Amino acid sequence: MLNMRLFGKSSPKTPKGNDVSMQDVPKARRSFGTSMHSKKGQMLAQYPAFSILPTSFADMGKDGIYPLIRPYCYATIKDGEYTITEPELTEEDRKLFAKLKRAVMQILDVSPSSVKNEDALIKILEQKFQEVLALFNIPIEKDKYLKMIYYVYRDFVGMNEVEPLLRDPFIEDISCDGVGANLYIVHRKFGHMRTSIVFSDEETLRDLVVKLAEKCGRYISHADPLMDGTLPDGTRVQATLSKDVTTRGPSFSIRKFPDKPYTPIDILNFKTSDEKVLAYLWQLIENGANMLIIGPTASGKTSLLNSIAFFVPPTAKIVSVEDTREINLIHENWIPAVARTSFSGTDVGEVTMFDLLKEAFRQNPDYIIVGEVRGEEANVMFQAMASGMTSISTMHAGSADDVMKRLQLPPISLPTSIVETLDVIILMSKSTDLATSSRRIRSVTEVGKGLALTEVCSWNPANDSFVFNKDSFVLRRIAAERGISEHVMSESIKKKENILRDLKNKQVEWKEVANELMNYYKGSKKTEIPKIEVQKPEAIQEPKERRVEIKRVQMAKPKESEVKKRVNVEVQGRTKDTSDSTTKREDTQKNTLNTNEDEEEIPVAKQREVGNENDSTADAVNEV
């Protein structure tokens, strides 16, 4: 209901002090003289239009002042403190604005979240705000009107007091410890800083926490006071609502991620790595090596994971599994899976990372990317490694030795034979020695048989450089599996290093980086296919005719008595033969004897025929 006593006025057609329902709002509007619809054009012409000017963060002012919501809100950095400057309202104006804001909420018939176009939503809010002003006959100056419309925009479209901080691209982390405590941020250039924002009212802070949960699509209450979610732009939010959980009152932590995905060129510009290390990682990812990125909290693990994911071939199928959405890939053939909490505080409707990883097996991916492994989901991921699916993930750990211990101890408890499927461990670190809030790849370690750890390259903090300590046995193994020489593998890495160096010098955007890497894979596929020359049918040579040279040998003359004896045995075995056949066989034997007497040379084939009847002749052929 629209409370007419918000402004100390009562409806002319209702007793003073009573509430007016939403059905009586048109009557209340008509009671103020001229109809609201007839004066709409006059109202819009009376106040200036509210608009947000485009803001550029390319150059920060020398005095540490730069716009956030131009021209109404600015940030000032001085003496290690971050100050937000917004339009000033007097105490009386603040009270008036609070009443106007509640009235706008009561007559607003459109959900702000349902309007996707921000300019259209601003016009709707302006119209409703002006209707409230005309409804209660509250004249205000033009400058005061723009100030109040700014706060309407900030609270309805944005996230209330923290909206300016969310607009700052240099801020990485926002934390609120409770009521009466200043908000702290992590600035990309100046590190940890204290802000001028303080929530002195517990109800205001609680409303903001509930609003954050609604924006994340999660539910938070005193019965379930913990919330972990993601805003539509990918910003990660963790919040508590109940005072008995966090004794200083409601609290929240916001981790921001850029709208544009991190690229390998961003990693080079931030000096997180150099071209040689990234080319080495590129070669590993292209050939399906399993990787684990480790490091402490806020050391840049997820940012590095997003950037090196650019090296995955563009046609490969990727399945990512997370509990909170943080990974942002450019690949089209990509299935992003996010875990889901239960609906009613039980296990009903809950989808865990373990469940998603098991289902990923059936989706037949080429690459599995897991946001972070903590418990039982590590078993499934390492089973994927053992089954030949390339896996890349992150884990909280301080060194490669700590990772080996965590993987083999409860609650993960993996056997050594499964852990050996891991190829490379990348250790990230957050250093404040060289520059504020700087991240570096501290070391790259390869895992061998028996969990032998070999540090291939490391970061030298003395001169902020990267040094390769030993040759990579993983690359040697890949070269042997691919059937290529180590020289070809080395030349491929040098080619990738030159590509990264050229892209860094050109200072290209992320889309151009993606296009260049796609062109690389297209070109590499063309060169990898061997050329096979196929001869035309008429050019095919017929096989040469093979000639068998038959040698002639001289046979020894058999004895006449032995021949007659063998003929007589054969004749006796054929008792049924006629006398004519016997006479013919005798004639044949006589011809054979005559031929042998003449000592003629006969072919080898004839020798074999004779050999069947004459043992001595067969012995002579065998000797030949």
C-alpha positions as CSV (number, residue, x, y, z in Angstrom):
1,M,0.0,0.0,0.0
2,L,1.1,3.5,-0.7
3,N,1.3,5.3,2.6
4,M,0.2,9.0,2.1
5,R,1.6,9.8,5.6
6,L,5.1,9.4,4.3
7,F,5.2,13.1,3.5
8,G,2.8,14.3,6.3
9,K,-0.1,14.5,3.8
10,S,-3.4,12.6,3.6
11,S,-5.6,11.8,0.7
12,P,-8.3,14.4,0.2
13,K,-10.9,11.6,0.0
14,T,-9.9,9.5,3.0
15,P,-9.6,10.4,6.6
16,K,-6.3,11.9,7.7
17,G,-3.9,9.3,8.9
18,N,-5.3,6.3,7.0
19,D,-3.4,4.4,4.4
20,V,-4.4,4.5,0.7
21,S,-4.4,1.2,-1.2
22,M,-2.9,0.9,-4.6
23,Q,-6.4,0.9,-6.1
24,D,-6.8,4.5,-4.7
25,V,-3.6,5.8,-6.3
26,P,-5.3,7.1,-9.5
27,K,-7.9,8.9,-7.3
28,A,-5.1,10.5,-5.3
29,R,-3.4,11.6,-8.5
30,R,-6.6,13.2,-9.9
31,S,-7.2,15.0,-6.5
32,F,-4.2,17.2,-7.1
33,G,-5.8,19.4,-9.7
34,T,-4.8,18.4,-13.2
35,S,-4.6,14.8,-14.2
36,M,-1.1,13.2,-14.1
37,H,-1.4,12.0,-17.7
38,S,-2.2,15.4,-19.0
39,K,0.8,16.9,-17.2
40,K,3.3,14.1,-18.1
41,G,4.9,16.1,-20.9
42,Q,5.1,19.2,-18.7
43,M,6.9,17.1,-15.9
44,L,9.4,15.6,-18.3
45,A,10.2,19.1,-19.6
46,Q,10.5,20.5,-16.1
47,Y,13.5,18.4,-15.0
48,P,16.7,17.7,-16.9
49,A,17.3,14.2,-18.2
50,F,19.5,11.9,-16.2
51,S,22.3,10.2,-18.1
52,I,25.6,8.4,-17.3
53,L,28.5,9.5,-19.4
54,P,31.1,7.0,-20.8
55,T,34.1,6.5,-18.5
56,S,37.6,5.7,-19.6
57,F,40.1,4.2,-17.1
58,A,43.0,4.2,-19.4
59,D,44.8,7.0,-17.6
60,M,44.6,7.7,-13.9
61,G,44.9,11.3,-12.9
62,K,48.2,12.5,-11.3
63,D,46.3,13.5,-8.3
64,G,44.9,10.1,-7.9
65,I,41.3,11.1,-8.9
66,Y,39.4,9.3,-11.6
67,P,35.7,8.9,-12.4
68,L,33.6,5.8,-11.6
69,I,30.1,6.9,-12.5
70,R,30.6,10.0,-14.5
71,P,29.8,12.8,-13.8
72,Y,28.4,12.0,-10.3
73,C,30.9,9.7,-8.6
74,Y,34.7,9.9,-8.4
75,A,37.4,7.9,-6.6
76,T,40.3,9.7,-4.8
77,I,43.4,7.8,-3.6
78,K,45.5,9.7,-1.1
79,D,47.7,8.7,1.8
80,G,46.9,5.0,1.3
81,E,43.1,5.6,1.6
82,Y,40.4,5.1,-1.0
83,T,37.7,7.8,-0.8
84,I,34.4,7.8,-2.7
85,T,33.0,11.2,-3.7
86,E,29.3,11.3,-4.4
87,P,26.7,14.1,-4.6
88,E,26.1,15.6,-1.2
89,L,22.7,15.7,0.4
90,T,21.8,17.6,3.5
91,E,20.2,15.7,6.4
92,E,16.8,17.1,5.4
93,D,17.3,16.0,1.9
94,R,18.3,12.5,3.0
95,K,15.1,12.1,4.9
96,L,13.1,13.3,2.0
97,F,14.9,11.0,-0.4
98,A,14.3,8.0,1.9
99,K,10.5,8.8,1.7
100,L,10.6,9.3,-2.1
101,K,12.5,6.0,-2.5
102,R,9.9,4.0,-0.5
103,A,7.1,5.6,-2.5
104,V,8.8,4.7,-5.8
105,M,9.1,1.1,-4.6
106,Q,5.4,1.0,-3.9
107,I,4.2,2.3,-7.3
108,L,6.9,0.6,-9.4
109,D,5.1,-2.1,-11.4
110,V,8.2,-3.4,-13.2
111,S,11.0,-5.5,-11.7
112,P,14.3,-3.9,-12.3
113,S,15.9,-7.3,-13.0
114,S,13.5,-8.0,-15.8
115,V,14.6,-4.9,-17.8
116,K,17.8,-5.8,-19.6
117,N,18.3,-2.4,-21.2
118,E,19.8,0.0,-18.6
119,D,18.8,3.1,-20.4
120,A,15.2,1.9,-20.6
121,L,15.2,1.2,-16.9
122,I,16.6,4.6,-16.1
123,K,13.7,6.2,-18.0
124,I,11.1,4.1,-16.1
125,L,12.6,5.1,-12.8
126,E,12.7,8.8,-13.8
127,Q,9.1,8.6,-14.8
128,K,8.0,7.0,-11.5
129,F,10.1,9.4,-9.5
130,Q,8.5,12.4,-11.2
131,E,5.1,10.9,-10.6
132,V,5.8,10.7,-6.9
133,L,6.9,14.3,-6.9
134,A,3.8,15.5,-8.6
135,L,1.6,13.2,-6.6
136,F,2.7,14.8,-3.3
137,N,3.3,18.2,-4.9
138,I,6.9,18.4,-3.8
139,P,8.9,21.0,-5.9
140,I,12.7,20.5,-5.9
141,E,15.5,22.3,-7.7
142,K,17.1,20.9,-10.8
143,D,20.5,20.2,-9.2
144,K,18.8,18.5,-6.2
145,Y,16.6,16.5,-8.6
146,L,19.7,15.1,-10.5
147,K,21.4,14.2,-7.1
148,M,18.4,12.3,-6.0
149,I,17.9,10.5,-9.4
150,Y,21.6,9.4,-9.1
151,Y,20.9,7.7,-5.8
152,V,17.7,6.2,-7.3
153,Y,19.9,4.8,-10.1
154,R,22.6,3.6,-7.7
155,D,20.1,1.8,-5.4
156,F,17.7,0.4,-7.9
157,V,20.0,-0.4,-10.8
158,G,23.2,-0.9,-8.9
159,M,24.3,-2.5,-5.6
160,N,23.7,0.5,-3.3
161,E,26.7,1.8,-1.5
162,V,29.2,-0.7,-3.0
163,E,28.2,0.1,-6.6
164,P,31.0,2.6,-7.2
165,L,33.5,0.0,-6.0
166,L,32.1,-2.6,-8.4
167,R,32.5,0.0,-11.2
168,D,36.3,0.4,-10.5
169,P,38.2,-2.0,-12.8
170,F,41.3,-1.6,-10.6
171,I,39.7,-3.2,-7.6
172,E,40.1,-6.9,-7.2
173,D,38.6,-7.6,-3.8
174,I,36.0,-5.9,-1.6
175,S,35.5,-7.0,2.0
176,C,33.1,-5.8,4.7
177,D,33.8,-7.0,8.3
178,G,30.5,-5.9,9.8
179,V,28.6,-2.9,11.2
180,G,30.7,0.2,12.0
181,A,33.8,-1.1,10.1
182,N,35.3,0.6,7.1
183,L,35.3,-1.5,3.9
184,Y,38.7,-2.7,2.6
185,I,39.7,-3.3,-0.9
186,V,42.6,-4.8,-2.9
187,H,43.7,-2.3,-5.5
188,R,45.6,-3.6,-8.5
189,K,48.1,-0.8,-8.3
190,F,48.1,0.2,-4.6
191,G,47.3,-3.1,-2.9
192,H,45.3,-3.2,0.3
193,M,43.5,0.0,1.1
194,R,40.9,1.3,3.5
195,T,37.8,3.0,2.0
196,S,35.6,5.8,3.2
197,I,32.5,3.5,3.1
198,V,31.0,2.5,6.5
199,F,27.7,0.8,7.3
200,S,26.6,2.3,10.5
201,D,23.1,0.7,10.4
202,E,22.7,-3.0,10.7
203,E,19.4,-3.0,8.8
204,T,21.0,-1.2,5.8
205,L,23.9,-3.8,5.7
206,R,21.4,-6.7,6.1
207,D,19.4,-5.4,3.2
208,L,22.5,-5.2,1.0
209,V,23.5,-8.8,1.9
210,V,20.0,-10.0,1.0
211,K,20.1,-8.1,-2.3
212,L,23.5,-9.7,-3.1
213,A,22.0,-13.1,-2.5
214,E,19.1,-12.3,-4.8
215,K,21.4,-11.1,-7.6
216,C,23.4,-14.3,-7.3
217,G,20.2,-16.4,-7.5
218,R,20.7,-17.8,-4.0
219,Y,18.7,-17.8,-0.7
220,I,20.0,-16.5,2.6
221,S,18.2,-16.2,5.9
222,H,18.8,-16.6,9.7
223,A,18.1,-20.3,9.3
224,D,20.7,-20.6,6.5
225,P,23.0,-17.6,7.1
226,L,25.9,-18.6,4.8
227,M,25.9,-17.8,1.1
228,D,28.4,-18.4,-1.7
229,G,27.4,-17.3,-5.2
230,T,28.2,-15.4,-8.4
231,L,26.8,-12.2,-9.7
232,P,25.7,-12.1,-13.4
233,D,29.0,-10.5,-14.5
234,G,31.0,-13.3,-12.9
235,T,31.9,-11.6,-9.6
236,R,32.2,-14.0,-6.8
237,V,30.3,-13.3,-3.5
238,Q,30.5,-14.8,-0.1
239,A,28.2,-13.4,2.6
240,T,26.9,-14.1,6.1
241,L,23.6,-12.7,7.5
242,S,23.2,-13.7,11.1
243,K,25.0,-11.9,13.9
244,D,25.5,-15.1,15.9
245,V,27.6,-16.4,13.1
246,T,29.7,-13.3,12.5
247,T,29.5,-11.3,15.8
248,R,30.1,-7.9,14.2
249,G,26.9,-8.3,12.1
250,P,26.4,-9.2,8.5
251,S,29.5,-9.4,6.4
252,F,30.5,-10.1,2.8
253,S,33.5,-10.6,0.5
254,I,33.4,-9.8,-3.2
255,R,36.1,-11.1,-5.6
256,K,35.9,-9.3,-8.9
257,F,36.8,-10.7,-12.3
258,P,37.2,-8.7,-15.5
259,D,34.5,-8.6,-18.1
260,K,37.0,-9.6,-20.7
261,P,38.8,-12.9,-20.2
262,Y,42.5,-12.9,-19.3
263,T,44.8,-13.7,-22.2
264,P,48.4,-14.9,-22.3
265,I,49.3,-11.4,-23.4
266,D,47.8,-10.0,-20.1
267,I,50.0,-12.5,-18.2
268,L,53.0,-11.2,-20.1
269,N,52.0,-7.5,-19.4
270,F,51.6,-8.2,-15.7
271,K,55.0,-9.9,-15.7
272,T,53.5,-13.0,-14.2
273,S,55.5,-15.0,-16.7
274,D,57.7,-14.5,-19.7
275,E,57.4,-15.7,-23.3
276,K,59.6,-18.8,-22.9
277,V,57.7,-20.2,-19.9
278,L,54.3,-19.6,-21.6
279,A,55.6,-21.2,-24.8
280,Y,56.6,-24.2,-22.8
281,L,53.2,-24.4,-21.2
282,W,51.6,-24.0,-24.6
283,Q,53.5,-27.0,-25.9
284,L,52.4,-29.1,-23.0
285,I,48.7,-28.1,-23.3
286,E,48.7,-28.7,-27.0
287,N,50.0,-32.2,-26.5
288,G,47.6,-33.1,-23.7
289,A,49.7,-32.8,-20.5
290,N,47.9,-32.9,-17.2
291,M,48.4,-29.8,-15.0
292,L,47.7,-28.6,-11.5
293,I,48.0,-24.9,-10.6
294,I,48.7,-24.4,-6.9
295,G,49.2,-21.5,-4.6
296,P,47.8,-19.6,-1.7
297,T,44.5,-17.6,-1.7
298,A,44.4,-14.7,-4.2
299,S,47.7,-15.7,-5.8
300,G,46.3,-15.7,-9.4
301,K,45.5,-19.4,-9.9
302,T,42.2,-18.9,-11.7
303,S,43.5,-16.0,-13.7
304,L,46.4,-18.1,-15.0
305,L,44.0,-21.0,-15.7
306,N,41.8,-18.7,-17.8
307,S,44.8,-17.4,-19.7
308,I,46.5,-20.7,-20.6
309,A,43.1,-22.1,-21.6
310,F,43.6,-20.0,-24.8
311,F,46.2,-22.6,-25.8
312,V,43.6,-25.4,-26.0
313,P,42.9,-26.2,-29.7
314,P,39.8,-24.3,-30.9
315,T,38.0,-27.4,-32.1
316,A,38.6,-29.5,-28.9
317,K,35.7,-30.2,-26.6
318,I,36.0,-28.8,-23.1
319,V,34.0,-29.5,-20.0
320,S,34.5,-27.2,-17.0
321,V,33.3,-28.1,-13.5
322,E,33.1,-25.5,-10.7
323,D,31.2,-24.9,-7.5
324,T,31.1,-21.2,-8.2
325,R,31.4,-19.8,-11.8
326,E,34.8,-18.3,-12.3
327,I,36.1,-19.8,-15.6
328,N,35.5,-17.7,-18.7
329,L,36.6,-19.4,-21.9
330,I,36.4,-18.3,-25.6
331,H,35.9,-21.7,-27.1
332,E,32.5,-22.5,-28.7
333,N,32.7,-26.3,-28.0
334,W,32.6,-25.8,-24.3
335,I,30.2,-27.0,-21.6
336,P,30.4,-25.0,-18.4
337,A,29.0,-27.0,-15.4
338,V,28.3,-25.4,-12.0
339,A,27.4,-27.2,-8.8
340,R,24.0,-26.6,-7.2
341,T,23.0,-26.5,-3.6
342,S,19.9,-28.2,-2.2
343,F,16.5,-26.5,-2.2
344,S,15.3,-27.1,1.3
345,G,18.4,-27.7,3.4
346,T,18.5,-31.4,2.6
347,D,20.1,-33.4,-0.2
348,V,17.1,-32.9,-2.4
349,G,18.1,-31.2,-5.7
350,E,21.8,-31.0,-4.7
351,V,24.3,-31.4,-7.5
352,T,27.9,-31.7,-6.3
353,M,31.1,-31.3,-8.3
354,F,31.6,-35.1,-7.8
355,D,28.3,-35.7,-9.7
356,L,29.3,-33.3,-12.5
357,L,32.7,-34.9,-13.0
358,K,31.2,-38.3,-13.2
359,E,28.7,-37.1,-15.8
360,A,31.6,-35.4,-17.7
361,F,32.9,-38.9,-18.6
362,R,29.9,-39.6,-20.7
363,Q,30.2,-36.3,-22.5
364,N,33.5,-37.5,-24.1
365,P,35.5,-34.3,-23.6
366,D,39.1,-33.7,-24.9
367,Y,39.9,-31.4,-21.9
368,I,38.4,-31.3,-18.4
369,I,38.9,-28.1,-16.5
370,V,38.1,-28.2,-12.7
371,G,37.8,-24.9,-10.9
372,E,39.3,-26.2,-7.7
373,V,39.7,-29.7,-6.2
374,R,39.3,-30.1,-2.4
375,G,37.9,-33.6,-1.7
376,E,36.3,-36.5,-3.4
377,E,36.1,-34.8,-6.8
378,A,39.9,-35.2,-7.0
379,N,39.4,-39.0,-7.3
380,V,37.3,-38.6,-10.4
381,M,39.6,-36.0,-12.0
382,F,42.7,-38.3,-11.6
383,Q,40.7,-41.2,-12.9
384,A,40.0,-39.0,-15.9
385,M,43.8,-38.4,-16.2
386,A,44.4,-42.1,-16.0
387,S,41.8,-42.8,-18.7
388,G,43.5,-40.4,-21.2
389,M,41.4,-37.3,-20.7
390,T,43.6,-34.1,-20.4
391,S,42.8,-32.4,-17.1
392,I,43.7,-29.0,-15.7
393,S,42.7,-27.8,-12.3
394,T,43.8,-25.6,-9.3
395,M,44.4,-26.4,-5.6
396,H,45.4,-24.5,-2.5
397,A,48.9,-25.6,-1.5
398,G,52.2,-23.9,-0.7
399,S,54.6,-26.2,-2.6
400,A,54.7,-29.2,-4.9
401,D,55.6,-31.4,-1.9
402,D,52.5,-30.2,-0.1
403,V,50.4,-31.2,-3.1
404,M,51.8,-34.7,-3.1
405,K,50.9,-35.1,0.6
406,R,47.4,-33.7,0.2
407,L,46.7,-36.0,-2.7
408,Q,47.7,-39.1,-0.8
409,L,46.2,-38.3,2.6
410,P,42.5,-38.1,3.6
411,P,40.0,-37.0,2.4
412,I,41.5,-37.5,-1.1
413,S,43.7,-40.6,-0.4
414,L,44.9,-41.3,-4.0
415,P,47.3,-44.2,-4.6
416,T,50.8,-43.4,-5.9
417,S,50.1,-45.1,-9.3
418,I,47.2,-42.7,-9.9
419,V,49.0,-39.6,-8.8
420,E,51.8,-40.4,-11.3
421,T,49.4,-39.5,-14.1
422,L,49.9,-35.8,-13.2
423,D,52.6,-34.3,-15.4
424,V,53.2,-30.7,-14.3
425,I,52.7,-28.6,-11.1
426,I,52.7,-24.8,-11.5
427,L,53.2,-22.8,-8.2
428,M,51.8,-19.3,-8.1
429,S,52.8,-16.7,-5.5
430,K,51.7,-13.2,-4.5
431,S,54.7,-11.0,-4.0
432,T,54.8,-7.5,-2.5
433,D,58.6,-7.0,-2.8
434,L,58.7,-5.8,-6.4
435,A,55.3,-4.2,-6.9
436,T,52.1,-4.0,-5.0
437,S,49.7,-6.9,-5.6
438,S,52.0,-8.6,-8.1
439,R,51.7,-12.3,-9.0
440,R,54.4,-14.5,-10.4
441,I,54.8,-18.1,-11.5
442,R,57.3,-19.1,-8.8
443,S,58.2,-22.6,-10.2
444,V,57.1,-25.2,-12.7
445,T,57.7,-28.8,-11.5
446,E,57.4,-32.0,-13.5
447,V,56.2,-35.3,-11.9
448,G,58.0,-38.5,-12.8
449,K,57.8,-42.1,-11.9
450,G,57.7,-42.8,-8.2
451,L,56.5,-39.2,-7.7
452,A,59.9,-37.9,-8.4
453,L,59.7,-34.1,-8.6
454,T,61.9,-32.1,-11.0
455,E,61.9,-28.3,-11.0
456,V,62.2,-27.3,-14.7
457,C,62.0,-23.5,-14.3
458,S,61.8,-21.0,-11.5
459,W,61.4,-17.3,-10.8
460,N,64.4,-15.3,-9.6
461,P,63.1,-12.5,-7.4
462,A,66.5,-10.7,-7.4
463,N,66.1,-9.5,-11.0
464,D,62.5,-10.5,-11.6
465,S,63.4,-13.1,-14.3
466,F,62.6,-16.7,-15.1
467,V,65.3,-19.4,-15.4
468,F,65.1,-22.8,-16.8
469,N,67.1,-25.2,-14.6
470,K,66.8,-28.5,-16.4
471,D,65.5,-30.0,-19.6
472,S,61.9,-31.2,-19.6
473,F,61.6,-35.0,-19.6
474,V,57.9,-34.6,-20.2
475,L,58.6,-33.0,-23.5
476,R,61.1,-35.8,-24.3
477,R,58.4,-38.3,-23.5
478,I,55.8,-36.5,-25.7
479,A,58.4,-36.3,-28.6
480,A,58.9,-40.1,-28.3
481,E,55.1,-40.8,-28.2
482,R,54.6,-38.5,-31.2
483,G,57.4,-40.0,-33.2
484,I,59.2,-36.6,-33.6
485,S,62.7,-35.6,-32.8
486,E,63.7,-33.3,-29.9
487,H,64.9,-30.8,-32.4
488,V,61.5,-30.5,-34.0
489,M,60.0,-30.1,-30.5
490,S,62.4,-27.3,-29.7
491,E,61.7,-25.5,-32.9
492,S,58.0,-25.7,-32.2
493,I,58.5,-24.0,-28.8
494,K,60.6,-21.3,-30.4
495,K,57.9,-20.6,-32.9
496,K,55.3,-20.3,-30.2
497,E,57.6,-18.0,-28.3
498,N,57.9,-15.7,-31.3
499,I,54.2,-15.6,-31.7
500,L,53.6,-14.5,-28.1
501,R,56.4,-11.9,-28.4
502,D,54.8,-10.4,-31.5
503,L,51.3,-10.3,-29.9
504,K,52.8,-8.6,-26.9
505,N,54.5,-5.9,-29.0
506,K,51.3,-5.2,-30.9
507,Q,49.2,-4.8,-27.7
508,V,46.2,-6.6,-29.2
509,E,42.8,-7.2,-27.6
510,W,41.6,-10.6,-26.5
511,K,39.6,-11.3,-29.6
512,E,42.7,-10.7,-31.8
513,V,44.7,-13.0,-29.6
514,A,42.1,-15.7,-30.0
515,N,42.1,-15.2,-33.8
516,E,45.9,-15.4,-34.0
517,L,45.9,-18.6,-32.0
518,M,43.2,-20.1,-34.2
519,N,45.2,-19.2,-37.3
520,Y,48.2,-20.9,-35.8
521,Y,46.3,-24.2,-35.3
522,K,44.9,-24.0,-38.8
523,G,48.3,-23.5,-40.2
524,S,49.9,-26.2,-38.1
525,K,47.2,-28.7,-39.3
526,K,48.1,-28.0,-42.9
527,T,51.8,-28.5,-42.3
528,E,51.3,-31.7,-40.3
529,I,49.5,-33.5,-43.0
530,P,52.1,-35.4,-45.1
531,K,51.9,-35.0,-48.9
532,I,51.5,-38.3,-50.7
533,E,52.3,-38.4,-54.4
534,V,50.0,-40.8,-56.3
535,Q,51.1,-41.9,-59.7
536,K,48.7,-42.0,-62.6
537,P,47.6,-45.4,-63.9
538,E,49.5,-45.0,-67.1
539,A,52.6,-44.1,-65.3
540,I,52.6,-47.2,-63.2
541,Q,55.4,-49.6,-64.4
542,E,54.4,-53.1,-65.2
543,P,56.3,-55.8,-63.2
544,K,59.2,-57.3,-65.2
545,E,58.8,-60.7,-66.6
546,R,60.6,-63.3,-64.5
547,R,62.4,-65.9,-66.5
548,V,63.4,-69.2,-65.0
549,E,66.5,-70.7,-66.4
550,I,66.4,-74.4,-66.6
551,K,69.8,-76.0,-66.2
552,R,70.6,-79.3,-67.8
553,V,72.6,-82.0,-66.0
554,Q,74.1,-85.2,-67.2
555,M,72.6,-88.4,-65.7
556,A,74.5,-91.4,-64.7
557,K,73.8,-94.6,-66.7
558,P,71.8,-97.1,-64.6
559,K,72.6,-100.7,-64.6
560,E,70.5,-102.9,-66.9
561,S,69.9,-105.6,-64.2
562,E,68.4,-103.1,-61.7
563,V,66.0,-101.7,-64.3
564,K,64.7,-105.2,-65.3
565,K,64.3,-106.2,-61.7
566,R,62.1,-103.1,-60.9
567,V,60.0,-103.6,-64.1
568,N,59.3,-107.2,-63.2
569,V,58.1,-106.2,-59.7
570,E,55.7,-103.6,-61.2
571,V,54.4,-106.1,-63.7
572,Q,53.7,-108.7,-61.1
573,G,51.7,-106.2,-59.0
574,R,49.3,-105.6,-61.8
575,T,47.8,-109.0,-62.3
576,K,44.7,-107.7,-64.0
577,D,46.5,-105.9,-66.8
578,T,46.2,-107.4,-70.3
579,S,49.1,-108.8,-72.2
580,D,49.0,-105.9,-74.6
581,S,49.6,-103.4,-71.8
582,T,52.5,-105.5,-70.5
583,T,54.0,-105.6,-74.0
584,K,53.6,-101.8,-74.3
585,R,55.3,-101.2,-70.9
586,E,58.2,-103.4,-71.9
587,D,58.5,-101.4,-75.1
588,T,58.6,-98.2,-73.0
589,Q,61.2,-99.5,-70.7
590,K,63.3,-100.5,-73.7
591,N,63.0,-97.0,-75.2
592,T,64.1,-95.6,-71.9
593,L,67.1,-97.9,-71.8
594,N,68.1,-96.9,-75.3
595,T,67.9,-93.2,-74.4
596,N,70.1,-93.8,-71.3
597,E,72.6,-95.7,-73.4
598,D,73.0,-92.7,-75.8
599,E,73.8,-90.5,-72.7
600,E,71.7,-87.6,-73.8
601,E,71.2,-84.5,-71.7
602,I,67.6,-84.1,-70.5
603,P,65.8,-81.3,-68.5
604,V,65.5,-81.3,-64.8
605,A,61.7,-81.8,-65.0
606,K,62.3,-85.1,-66.9
607,Q,64.9,-86.1,-64.3
608,R,62.2,-85.8,-61.6
609,E,59.8,-88.0,-63.7
610,V,62.4,-90.6,-64.0
611,G,63.4,-90.2,-60.4
612,N,59.9,-91.5,-59.4
613,E,60.8,-94.8,-61.0
614,N,64.5,-94.8,-60.5
615,D,66.0,-94.1,-57.0
616,S,69.5,-93.6,-58.3
617,T,68.3,-91.0,-60.7
618,A,66.5,-89.1,-57.9
619,D,69.7,-89.0,-55.9
620,A,71.5,-87.4,-58.7
621,V,68.8,-84.7,-59.1
622,N,69.0,-83.9,-55.4
623,E,72.7,-83.4,-55.6
624,V,72.2,-80.9,-58.5
